[in-house]
Amino acid sequence: MSSATHRLSFWRLVIAAIVAIAVASGGMFAYQAWASTQAAPAPDPWFAAYVDVTATPSYEFESATSESGKEVMLSFIVAATDDACTPTWGTAYTMDEAAVSLDLDRRIARLQQQGGDVAVSFGGLLNDELATGCTDHDALVAAYNSVLDRYASTTIDLDIEGENLSDTAAGERRAAAIASLQQSRRAAGDDLAVWLTLPAATFGLTEDGTTAVAQMLDAGVDVSGVNIMTMNFGQSLADGETSGEASIRSLQETHRQLGVLYEQAGIELTDATLWTKLGATPMIGQNDVEAEVFTMKDAVTLNEFALEKGAGRMSMWSLNRDTTCGPNYADVTRVSDSCSGVAQGDLFFADVLAEGFDGHVASSAKTITTEEPADPSDFVDDPATSPYPIWKEDASYLAGTKIVWHRSVYQAKWWTRGDLPDNPVLNAWETPWTLVGPVLEGESPVEVPTLPEGTYPNWDGTSIYEEDDRVLFDGVPYEAKWWTQGDSPAAFSSDPDGSPWVPLTSDDIKAIADTTTSDESTTLAPASTEH
C-alpha cells in the first residue's frame, strides 16, 4: 500500500449508427440482443481491511472480535531479493519461513475456523512486485499460483505503485501472467477475482494507473475491479476540502475513467456495473502528508457515498493502525504502523467503513463480467423531456451553459464549439464538459423567466440599437453588446460570441421586476423556448 505521495471505440461508432437508424425510422426499433443480454446479478459489496503481515508488533488478525475484521487482505507478497521469481512476505520471509516464524498458516486456519477468510495482496510501495523482476512467463504464473494455492485464496489483489507501476514492460508481463492464471483456474472450475489497487488523486487515476488497467483488459483479464488508494492527495486536494470529500471526488473521476477504459476495450458496461468494479482504500487517521487526516467523520462520509453508488469493495490501511495512539507516542503527526494518530474513543474505523458491506471476498470471486450492450433508445434525446437544449455540433457554448446529450446533463467549463460532451477522454481536463447527471423522470424544459410587455421595447429588425440598449424578445430581456441592426436575439443560443445580444440573467430579471412595480402583472412568466 502506498504510504507516499505519489481511442474512440468501434462500438461507439456502431451505437451512433444504430441511433441514427432508430431516429430515421421514427423510433420504431427492435433488436432482441439489447434486451436479451443481461449481466449476472452483482455480488454483495465486501469489506476486507489490509493487514501488514511483517509489521512489528505483529497484528493478531486471527483474533478478530467483530465482523468487520473477519475478512482481511494480507500484504504484501513481493519478489525475493535473490530470486525475482520467488514470492516472499516483504522480502523478510518465504512462505515456508512465515509458516514457522510468524505461524502464519495456522493463524489463517484459525481465522477460517471462525468464519473468516483471507485474500493476498501483491506489491506495495517498498519492494519489487513479482512481475517487475521475474521475466519468465511460466515462472511468473507459477509464482502467483503457488501463493493462491498456499493460502486457498480466490482473490488476487495487485497493489501496483511507485516504480512497479511506471515499469511498462513489467505491466505487460504482469497482465499476460494474470490472464494465463485466471484462464487456467477458471478452466479447472476454480474462481479467481483480479483486483488492481492503484494510487489516485482527486482527478482519478494517474496516466500510469490507466495504462495498468488497459494492459489487463488488452491481455484478456476479467478485471473484477479497481481499488483506489484514497489517501495522500497532496496538491490535488482543494482548499478546505476534507479527506472524505476528496475521496468521493477521486472515486467519481475514476468511475468515469473506468468507463472510458472499458469502452476502449470494446466492452460495454452500465454505470451501475462500473460502480461495482470500484473500491476505496483510505489511510485511516494521519496520512503521510502531514496536513491530511482521515477522520471518523470522513469514514462515515465515504461509506455512505460508496453504499449509495453501489461500490463493490471497501478496504483500509490498515487494521494494524486501527487504534488510538498511546501516551508514549509523542508526535501523532508522524505516521505510525500501529496506531492511527487520531483520538478514536471507543470507535474503530473498520466498523464504520464496513457498515453495509456485508458480502464476502470468496463469493464475489464467482462473478464473471458480462457485457451489457446499451439500448439505442438511451441515446435519443427528446426536447420535450429535456431540461436544457439538446447539444448541437455547430453551436457555441459559453462557460456555465448546460445542455442535454444522450439523456444526460452537461455543463460547459469554458467556451466550446463542436466538442462532443461524452467524448471518452481519460483525463477531465481534456474535455470542456462536466457531466452533471442524468435527465430525470418527468423533467421538462427549464422555464425562461420573462418581463411584462412594455418593460422594454420589443425587438424590431428595422431599428438601430446601441451598446447597452435593452429589448424584449418573446418576453425575454436582452441587452446589446455593440451597435446592431437586423440581428435577431434568437441567434444568441447558437452563436453567443457572434451575437450582438446577450440575455439578462435570472437575478437581473428578478431585480428589474421587483423595482419597476409591485403590481401582480409584473410577476415573472415562463416564455416559450421556441423562437
C-alpha positions in Angstrom: 0.0 0.0 0.0 1.3 3.3 -0.9 2.1 5.5 2.1 3.8 8.1 -0.1 2.5 10.8 -2.4 2.7 9.5 -5.4 -9.2 5.9 -28.8 -13.0 6.3 -29.9 -14.0 2.7 -30.0 -15.6 0.7 -32.8 -18.6 0.1 -30.6 -19.2 3.8 -30.1 -19.5 4.2 -33.9 -21.8 1.2 -34.1 -24.1 2.7 -31.5 -24.1 6.0 -33.3 -25.2 4.3 -36.5 -27.9 2.4 -34.7 -29.2 5.5 -33.1 -29.4 7.2 -36.5 -31.4 4.3 -37.9 -33.7 4.4 -34.9 -34.4 8.1 -35.3 -34.8 7.8 -39.0 -37.5 5.1 -38.6 -39.4 7.3 -36.1 -38.0 5.4 -33.1 -39.7 2.1 -34.0 -36.7 -0.1 -33.5 -36.4 -3.7 -32.2 -33.3 -5.7 -31.7 -33.6 -8.7 -29.4 -29.9 -8.6 -28.4 -30.4 -5.4 -26.5 -33.0 -6.9 -24.2 -31.6 -10.5 -24.0 -28.1 -9.7 -22.9 -28.3 -9.3 -19.2 -25.5 -9.1 -16.7 -25.3 -11.5 -13.8 -26.5 -10.1 -10.5 -23.8 -8.1 -8.8 -22.4 -9.7 -5.6 -22.9 -8.0 -2.3 -20.2 -5.4 -1.7 -17.5 -6.6 0.7 -15.0 -5.2 3.2 -11.5 -6.5 3.8 -9.0 -4.3 5.6 -5.3 -4.7 4.9 -3.1 -6.3 7.4 0.7 -5.7 7.2 1.9 -9.2 7.9 5.5 -8.3 8.7 4.9 -5.1 10.7 6.1 -5.0 14.3 4.4 -5.5 16.6 2.5 -8.3 14.9 -1.2 -7.8 14.4 -3.3 -10.7 15.6 -5.8 -10.8 12.8 -6.9 -14.3 13.7 -8.4 -12.9 17.0 -11.0 -10.7 15.3 -13.7 -9.7 17.7 -16.0 -8.0 15.2 -17.4 -9.0 11.8 -15.5 -6.1 10.2 -12.2 -7.9 11.0 -13.2 -11.4 9.8 -12.0 -10.9 6.2 -8.6 -9.5 5.7 -6.3 -8.5 2.8 -2.8 -9.9 3.8 0.1 -7.8 2.5 2.5 -7.8 0.8 3.8 -10.7 -1.3 6.9 -9.4 -3.2 9.9 -10.8 -5.0 12.8 -12.2 -3.1 15.9 -10.1 -3.2 18.0 -13.0 -4.5 15.4 -14.6 -6.9 12.8 -12.4 -8.5 10.5 -15.4 -9.3 10.3 -16.5 -5.6 7.4 -14.9 -3.6 8.2 -13.7 -0.1 6.4 -11.7 2.6 8.1 -8.3 2.3 11.4 -9.9 1.4 11.7 -11.0 5.0 10.1 -14.4 4.9 9.5 -17.1 2.2 6.1 -18.7 2.6 7.7 -21.6 4.4 9.6 -19.3 6.7 6.5 -17.3 7.5 4.7 -20.5 8.5 7.4 -21.1 11.1 8.5 -17.6 12.3 5.1 -16.0 12.1 2.9 -19.1 12.5 1.0 -17.6 9.5 -0.6 -20.7 8.1 -2.0 -21.7 11.5 -3.3 -18.2 12.1 -5.1 -18.2 8.8 -6.6 -21.5 9.5 -7.8 -20.2 12.9 -9.5 -17.2 11.2 -11.2 -19.5 8.7 -12.4 -21.7 11.6 -14.2 -18.7 12.9 -15.9 -18.0 9.6 -13.3 -15.5 8.3 -11.3 -15.5 5.1 -8.2 -14.0 3.6 -7.1 -12.7 0.3 -3.5 -11.9 -0.7 -2.1 -8.6 -1.9 1.0 -8.5 -4.1 3.3 -5.5 -4.5 3.1 -2.4 -2.3 5.5 0.6 -2.5 8.7 -0.5 -0.9 9.7 -3.7 -2.8 9.5 -5.3 -6.2 6.3 -6.9 -7.2 6.9 -10.3 -8.8 6.4 -9.2 -12.4 8.9 -6.3 -12.0 11.9 -8.7 -11.9 10.6 -12.1 -12.9 10.8 -12.1 -16.7 10.0 -15.8 -17.4 6.3 -16.1 -18.1 5.8 -19.6 -16.9 7.8 -19.0 -13.7 5.8 -15.9 -13.0 2.5 -17.7 -13.4 3.8 -20.5 -11.2 4.8 -17.9 -8.5 1.3 -16.3 -8.4 -0.3 -19.7 -8.4 1.8 -21.0 -5.5 0.6 -18.2 -3.3 -3.0 -18.6 -4.1 -2.8 -22.4 -3.5 -0.9 -22.0 -0.3 -3.5 -19.7 1.3 -6.5 -21.0 -0.6 -7.3 -17.6 -1.9 -9.8 -16.9 -4.6 -8.9 -13.2 -5.0 -5.6 -11.7 -6.1 -5.0 -8.1 -5.2 -2.3 -6.4 -7.2 -1.1 -3.3 -5.3 0.9 -1.6 -8.0 2.6 1.7 -7.2 5.9 3.5 -7.4 8.4 2.1 -9.9 6.4 -1.1 -10.2 3.6 1.0 -11.7 5.8 3.1 -14.1 7.6 0.0 -15.5 5.5 -0.6 -18.7 7.3 -3.8 -19.6 6.6 -5.2 -16.1 3.0 -4.3 -16.5 2.7 -6.2 -19.8 4.4 -9.3 -18.2 2.0 -9.0 -15.2 -1.1 -8.7 -17.4 0.0 -11.7 -19.6 0.7 -13.9 -16.5 -2.5 -13.0 -14.7 -4.5 -13.7 -17.9 -3.0 -17.1 -18.2 -3.5 -17.8 -14.4 -7.2 -16.7 -14.5 -8.0 -18.7 -17.6 -6.4 -21.9 -16.4 -8.0 -21.7 -13.0 -11.4 -20.9 -14.4 -11.0 -23.8 -16.9 -10.4 -26.0 -13.9 -13.6 -24.8 -12.3 -11.8 -22.5 -9.7 -12.7 -18.9 -9.1 -10.2 -16.1 -9.4 -11.1 -12.5 -8.9 -8.4 -9.9 -10.0 -8.3 -6.5 -8.3 -6.0 -3.7 -9.2 -5.1 -1.5 -6.3 -3.8 1.8 -7.6 -2.8 5.3 -6.4 -5.2 8.1 -7.3 -5.5 11.8 -7.0 -8.8 13.8 -6.8 -8.7 13.8 -10.7 -8.7 10.0 -10.6 -6.1 7.5 -11.8 -2.7 8.7 -12.9 -1.6 8.0 -16.5 0.4 5.1 -15.3 -2.7 3.8 -13.5 -4.9 3.9 -16.5 -2.2 2.2 -18.5 -2.1 -0.6 -15.9 -5.9 -1.2 -16.3 -5.7 -1.0 -20.1 -2.9 -3.6 -20.1 -5.0 -6.0 -18.1 -8.0 -5.6 -20.4 -6.0 -5.8 -23.5 -4.5 -9.1 -22.2 -7.9 -10.5 -21.8 -8.0 -10.4 -18.0 -11.5 -10.2 -16.5 -10.8 -7.4 -14.1 -13.0 -7.7 -11.0 -12.3 -4.1 -10.1 -10.1 -1.2 -9.4 -9.5 -0.3 -5.8 -8.1 3.2 -5.5 -5.9 4.5 -2.7 -7.9 7.4 -1.4 -5.1 8.9 0.6 -2.2 11.4 0.4 -3.9 13.6 -2.2 -1.3 16.3 -1.9 -1.6 19.2 -4.3 -4.7 17.8 -6.0 -6.6 18.5 -2.7 -8.7 21.6 -3.0 -8.5 24.4 -0.4 -10.8 23.5 2.5 -11.7 20.0 1.1 -11.9 17.3 3.6 -10.3 13.8 3.1 -13.8 12.4 2.8 -14.8 14.9 0.1 -11.6 14.3 -1.8 -12.1 10.6 -1.7 -15.6 11.0 -3.2 -14.2 13.2 -6.0 -11.5 10.7 -6.7 -14.0 7.8 -6.9 -16.2 9.8 -9.3 -13.4 10.6 -11.6 -12.1 7.0 -11.5 -15.6 5.8 -12.3 -15.6 8.0 -15.4 -12.1 6.8 -16.4 -13.1 3.2 -15.9 -16.0 3.6 -18.3 -13.6 5.0 -20.9 -11.2 2.2 -20.5 -13.8 -0.5 -20.9 -15.2 1.4 -23.9 -11.8 1.5 -25.5 -11.5 -2.2 -24.9 -14.8 -2.7 -26.8 -16.7 -3.8 -23.7 -20.0 -2.1 -22.9 -21.0 -1.8 -19.2 -23.6 0.3 -17.5 -22.7 2.9 -15.0 -24.1 0.8 -12.2 -21.9 -2.2 -13.1 -18.9 0.1 -13.3 -19.6 1.2 -9.7 -19.5 -2.5 -8.6 -16.0 -2.6 -10.1 -14.7 0.2 -7.9 -13.3 0.0 -4.4 -11.8 2.6 -2.0 -8.9 2.3 0.5 -8.4 5.3 2.7 -5.4 5.6 5.0 -7.1 5.9 8.3 -6.1 8.8 10.7 -2.9 10.6 10.0 -1.7 10.4 6.4 1.9 10.7 5.2 1.0 14.3 4.1 1.0 16.0 7.4 -1.9 18.3 6.7 -4.1 15.4 5.7 -6.1 13.4 8.3 -8.8 10.9 7.6 -11.2 11.3 10.5 -14.2 9.2 11.7 -16.5 11.8 10.0 -14.6 11.2 6.8 -15.1 7.5 7.2 -18.9 8.0 7.6 -18.9 10.3 4.5 -17.0 7.8 2.3 -19.0 4.8 3.5 -22.4 6.5 2.8 -21.3 7.6 -0.7 -19.9 4.2 -1.6 -23.1 2.4 -0.5 -25.3 4.9 -2.3 -23.3 4.4 -5.6 -23.1 0.6 -5.2 -19.3 0.4 -4.9 -18.1 -3.2 -4.9 -15.5 -3.0 -2.2 -14.2 -1.1 0.8 -10.8 -1.6 2.4 -8.5 0.5 4.6 -4.8 0.8 5.5 -4.7 -0.8 8.0 -6.1 -3.0 10.7 -2.6 -2.7 12.4 -3.3 1.1 12.8 -7.0 1.0 13.9 -6.5 2.2 17.4 -5.7 5.4 19.3 -2.0 6.0 19.8 -0.8 5.5 23.4 0.5 8.3 25.6 4.1 7.3 24.9 3.7 8.1 21.2 4.7 11.7 21.3 4.2 13.0 17.8 0.9 11.8 16.3 1.5 13.8 13.1 4.2 11.2 12.4 2.7 8.1 10.8 2.7 5.0 13.0 2.4 1.4 11.8 0.5 0.5 14.9 -1.9 3.4 15.7 -4.0 5.9 13.7 -2.8 9.2 15.1 -6.3 10.4 15.9 -8.5 10.0 19.0 -10.9 7.2 18.2 -12.6 6.8 21.6 -14.5 3.5 21.5 -14.9 3.6 17.7 -13.0 1.6 15.1 -12.5 2.8 11.5 -13.1 -0.8 10.4 -16.6 -0.9 11.9 -17.6 2.4 10.3 -16.2 1.7 6.9 -17.5 -1.8 6.8 -21.1 -0.8 7.6 -23.4 -2.2 4.8 -20.5 -4.0 3.1 -21.9 -7.4 4.1 -20.6 -9.6 1.2 -17.7 -11.9 1.1 -14.5 -12.0 -0.8 -14.9 -15.6 -1.9 -18.5 -15.2 -3.2 -17.6 -12.1 -5.1 -14.9 -14.0 -6.9 -17.5 -16.1 -8.7 -18.7 -13.0 -10.7 -17.8 -13.0 -14.4 -18.0 -9.8 -16.2 -20.9 -9.8 -18.7 -21.1 -7.2 -21.5 -24.2 -5.0 -21.3 -25.0 -3.5 -24.8 -26.7 -0.2 -24.5 -30.3 0.2 -25.6 -30.3 2.7 -28.6 -33.3 4.5 -27.1 -31.0 5.7 -24.3 -29.2 7.8 -26.8 -32.2 9.6 -28.3 -32.9 13.0 -26.7 -36.4 14.4 -26.6 -36.6 18.2 -26.3 -40.0 18.0 -24.6 -38.5 16.0 -21.7 -35.1 17.7 -21.6 -34.5 20.4 -19.1 -31.9 22.1 -21.3 -31.4 22.5 -25.1 -30.0 19.4 -26.9 -26.3 19.8 -27.8 -25.6 20.8 -31.4 -22.3 20.3 -33.1 -22.4 23.7 -34.8 -23.5 25.7 -31.8 -21.2 27.7 -29.5 -21.5 27.4 -25.7 -20.2 29.8 -23.1 -18.8 28.7 -19.7 -21.6 27.6 -17.4 -24.0 26.7 -20.2 -26.0 23.5 -19.6 -27.1 21.2 -22.4 -28.5 17.7 -22.7 -26.8 14.9 -24.7 -27.6 11.2 -24.7 -30.1 11.7 -21.8 -27.5 13.3 -19.6 -27.0 16.9 -18.5 -23.6 18.5 -19.1 -22.2 21.9 -18.2 -19.5 23.8 -20.1 -16.3 24.5 -18.2 -15.2 27.0 -20.8 -16.2 28.3 -24.3 -16.7 25.3 -26.6 -17.9 24.5 -30.1 -18.0 21.1 -31.7 -16.6 19.2 -28.7 -18.7 16.1 -28.1 -20.0 16.1 -24.5 -19.5 12.4 -23.9 -16.2 12.1 -25.8 -14.3 9.3 -24.0 -11.3 11.1 -22.6 -9.3 9.7 -19.7 -8.5 13.0 -18.0 -11.2 15.5 -17.1 -9.1 18.5 -18.3 -9.2 17.1 -21.9 -12.9 17.9 -22.3 -14.7 21.3 -21.9 -17.8 19.4 -20.5 -18.6 18.3 -17.0 -21.2 15.5 -16.6 -23.8 16.8 -14.1 -26.1 13.8 -14.1 -28.9 12.1 -15.9 -32.1 13.6 -17.2 -34.7 12.7 -14.6 -38.1 11.1 -15.0 -40.8 13.7 -15.7 -38.5 16.6 -16.5 -39.4 19.3 -19.0 -37.6 22.3 -20.4 -36.5 24.9 -17.8 -38.8 27.8 -17.9 -37.1 31.0 -19.1 -38.0 34.0 -16.9 -39.6 36.9 -18.7 -40.7 40.5 -18.1 -44.1 42.0 -18.7 -44.9 43.7 -22.1 -43.8 47.3 -22.1 -40.9 46.9 -19.6 -38.6 47.3 -22.6 -39.4 47.8 -26.3 -40.0 44.7 -28.3 -37.1 43.9 -30.7 -37.6 45.3 -34.2 -35.5 44.2 -37.1 -35.5 47.7 -38.7 -34.5 49.6 -35.6 -30.9 50.6 -34.7 -29.6 49.6 -31.3 -26.6 51.0 -29.5 -24.4 49.3 -26.8 -26.4 48.6 -23.6 -29.8 49.1 -25.2 -32.4 46.6 -23.9 -35.3 44.9 -25.7 -37.8 42.1 -25.2 -37.9 39.1 -27.4 -40.8 36.8 -26.7 -40.8 38.4 -23.2 -37.1 37.6 -22.6 -35.0 40.8 -22.0 -31.8 41.1 -24.0 -29.0 43.7 -23.8 -27.0 44.9 -26.8 -23.2 44.3 -26.6 -22.5 46.7 -29.5 -24.2 48.6 -32.3 -26.6 46.4 -34.2 -29.5 46.4 -36.7 -31.4 43.4 -38.0 -29.6 40.8 -35.8 -32.2 38.8 -34.0 -31.7 37.9 -30.3 -32.7 34.4 -31.2 -29.2 33.8 -32.7 -27.7 34.0 -29.3 -28.4 30.4 -28.5 -26.5 29.1 -31.5 -23.7 31.7 -31.6 -23.3 33.5 -28.2 -20.0 35.0 -29.1 -21.0 36.3 -32.5 -24.4 37.6 -31.4 -24.7 41.3 -30.5 -27.3 40.3 -27.9 -27.0 38.7 -24.5 -29.9 37.7 -22.4 -30.2 39.2 -18.9 -29.6 36.8 -16.0 -32.4 35.5 -13.9 -31.2 37.6 -11.0 -31.2 40.7 -13.2 -34.7 40.0 -14.3 -36.0 39.4 -10.8 -34.4 42.7 -9.6 -36.0 44.6 -12.5 -39.4 43.1 -11.8 -39.1 43.9 -8.1 -38.1 47.5 -8.7 -40.4 48.5 -11.5 -43.7 47.8 -9.9 -45.4 45.7 -7.2 -48.4 45.1 -9.4 -49.3 41.4 -9.9 -48.9 41.9 -13.6 -45.2 42.2 -13.1 -44.7 38.6 -11.9 -42.3 36.6 -14.0 -43.9 34.4 -16.5 -42.5 31.4 -18.4 -41.6 32.2 -22.0 -41.7 29.9 -25.0 -38.3 28.5 -25.8 -39.3 28.3 -29.5 -38.1 31.4 -31.3 
